[in-house]
Amino acid sequence: MEAERQDEGGAGTGTLGKAIAVLETVALADRPMRFTDVLAVSGQPRGTLHRQLSHLVQEGLLELRPDHSYTPGLRLLKLASASWARNEFRAVAAPFLEALHRETGETVHLGVLRGREIIYLDKVESRQAVRMNSQIGNASPVYCTGVGKAALSVLDGPTLDAILSGLEFRRFTPQTLADRASLLAELSEIRASGISFDREEHEPGIRCVAAPVFDAGRALFAGVSVTGPAYRVGQEQLDGWAPRVSHAARAITAELAARLGPQR
């Protein structure tokens, strides 16, 4: 069906896909958006966009404020809560994330690959006074995050090529990998070591060490990481955590196979 067609990045090209794209635009915006704001970035005809926004408001997925701006609707929160609570992968990984947090005292993330982004599925917050701004459900680029590079490292060649073919390399910091060749070289190192790093590549002052979690039969590619601020987490500390992160990732991978069984 046309409404179900998608491009390689996961964006729908049919009616449903375009409506979801509008929903995502408003939901992920830094501030409430007016109709003209959405129109400027949607690339859709004015009448079509007006109908889509009206339907999304009627369904409770968006809310129209008194100042005529749009914000995420409460129904999204209900759906997100149900999805998070029933997610088997998160449930399997949870005890291992907690154990890794107890061992390190820093923030632990679980992220899953979706298109060209990493979606943070779970987080155990640091015990330290200064904490991470990351949130469950947020998305980050795959090429400049520890979890993202870990997930990419276990993809087969064709799948990796499909993701990288349309990837736009944006420099977030001076340390961000700026091109495909640099990323491929680092992925080769990650495959050899089983460990990836984010050395202030996505956010200034933030470092992490990560390892891949995967279930190829379910097309589930993910990663687990320990993250902390650069002023208290140097490379030596990341190297010291690497065996624990790797152990947690392998344990989650094994538990996935044992508890969820083969894909039907």
VENQUIRA-V895910 format. One record per backbone hydrogen bond with DSSP energy under -0.5 kcal/mol. CO is the residue of the C=O (numbers start at 1). NH is the residue of the N-H. Records with the same first field share a line. If there is no record, write none. Layout:
CO = NH  NH
This chain:
1 = 4  5
2 = 5
3 = 17
5 = 13  14
7 = 10
11 = 7
14 = 18
15 = 19
16 = 20
17 = 21
18 = 22
19 = 23
20 = 24
21 = 25
22 = 26
23 = 27
24 = 28
26 = 29
33 = 70
34 = 38
35 = 39
36 = 40
37 = 41
38 = 41  42
39 = 43
45 = 49
46 = 50
47 = 51
48 = 52
49 = 53
50 = 54
51 = 55
52 = 56
53 = 57
54 = 58
55 = 59
56 = 61  62
57 = 60
60 = 75  76
61 = 73
63 = 65  71
65 = 68
68 = 35
69 = 65
70 = 33
71 = 63
73 = 76  77
74 = 78
75 = 79
76 = 80
77 = 81
78 = 82
79 = 83
80 = 84
81 = 85
82 = 86
83 = 87
84 = 87
86 = 88
87 = 91
88 = 92
89 = 93
90 = 94
91 = 95
93 = 96  97
94 = 98
95 = 99
96 = 100
97 = 101
98 = 102
99 = 103
100 = 104
101 = 105
105 = 127  128
107 = 227
108 = 124
109 = 225
110 = 121  122
111 = 223
112 = 119
114 = 117
116 = 142
117 = 114  119
118 = 120  140
119 = 112  121
120 = 137
122 = 110
123 = 125
124 = 108
129 = 131
135 = 138
138 = 120
140 = 118
142 = 145
145 = 149
146 = 150
147 = 151
148 = 152
149 = 153
151 = 154
152 = 155
156 = 160
157 = 161
158 = 162
159 = 163
160 = 164
161 = 165
162 = 166
163 = 166
164 = 167
167 = 169
168 = 170
170 = 172
173 = 176
179 = 183
180 = 184
181 = 185
182 = 186
183 = 187
184 = 188
185 = 189
186 = 190
187 = 191
188 = 192
189 = 193
190 = 194
196 = 210
197 = 199
198 = 200  208
200 = 175
203 = 206
205 = 230
206 = 200
207 = 228
208 = 198
209 = 226
210 = 196
211 = 224
213 = 222
215 = 218  220
216 = 219
219 = 221
220 = 215
221 = 113
222 = 213
223 = 111
224 = 211
225 = 109
226 = 209
227 = 107
228 = 207
229 = 232  233
232 = 234
234 = 238
235 = 239
236 = 240
237 = 241
238 = 242
239 = 243
241 = 244  245
242 = 246
243 = 247
244 = 248
245 = 249
246 = 250
247 = 251
248 = 252
249 = 253
250 = 254
251 = 255
252 = 256
253 = 257
254 = 258
255 = 259
256 = 260  261
257 = 261
